[in-house]
């Protein structure tokens, strides 16, 4: 690995969003997808905010609704159907590189929203985004964390914000 890749890449200018999707009134399970792109691992639907103009990024709620439609075929027509679970700067490597250092960015500003879907919701995966899906409870997520099978950013989110995600 070259010297420049050992230097930190800094905060990614493309902010990140994620979706905690619960089915029905049951908050004990969340939707996970197995990503087809870096980092290939289990994670809730998530992605970067897109650029909508020179030096302007889309609104985080718009971005999370776009990611839900792209990754799992969930179309949210009313942004008020979501709840902000957290907004925080998290350390996590990005697939994008800092053009000044050549290193991958190593942190993102995150917005994570909660959504509820009908109990019979079946994701429609876009195969270039995800290869599989599952409903996972707290124990399953902890098992995935121990096996390093959960995206590292999401491992931190689930560990630090467990009660915000699942309730008490």
Beta strands, then each sheet from edge to edge (+ up, - down):
strand 1: 16-23
strand 2: 29-35
strand 3: 42-43
strand 4: 46-48
strand 5: 51-53
strand 6: 56-57
strand 7: 83-91
strand 8: 107-117
strand 9: 130-137
sheet 1: 4+ 1- 8- 7+
sheet 2: 3+ 2- 9+
sheet 3: 5+ 6-
end
